[in-house]
């Protein structure tokens, strides 16, 4: 399977536009820390992960802001974005 980046970009843009129509221009973080499954275990459904680590939404957002301000965003920052997007999808499902 191939993932179309244009489709992902449009879907995210459409969802954010809907949120803005509902008066949301920023989102309060009511939680900060979250459980994270290390990458080497995340996509192996045949073995239960034997370790978890902790992520922090505030750190994820700060890292994004710093990378954006320094014009140094890269693919790795998708990890930061995905943690925040996961929070948004849990907090604002509709």
Residue, then its C-alpha position, 0 to 999 in steps of 0.5 A: x500500500x502507498x500513502x498519498x501525502x497530498x491526501x493526508x495533507x488535504x485531510x488534515x487541512x480539512x479537519x483543522x478548517x472544521x475545528x476553526x469553524x467551531x471557534x477553535x484556533x488553539x487547543x488547551x493541553x489538559x494532559x501533558x505526559x503520555x505512554x509511548x511504545x518504542x518504535x521497535x515494538x510498535x509495529x510488531x503485533x506478534x510480540x507484546x511490548x515489554x517496555x513503555x516510555x513516557x512522552x510529553x506533549x509540551x516537549x513535543x510542541x516546544x520541539x516543533x516550535x523551535x524547529x519551525x522557527x529555525x526553519x529546520x523541520x524534518x521527517x523526524x518531527x512527524x513523531x512530535x506532530x503525531x503525539x499531538x494529533x493523537x491527543x487532539x483525536x482523543x480530546x476532540x473526536x467530532 
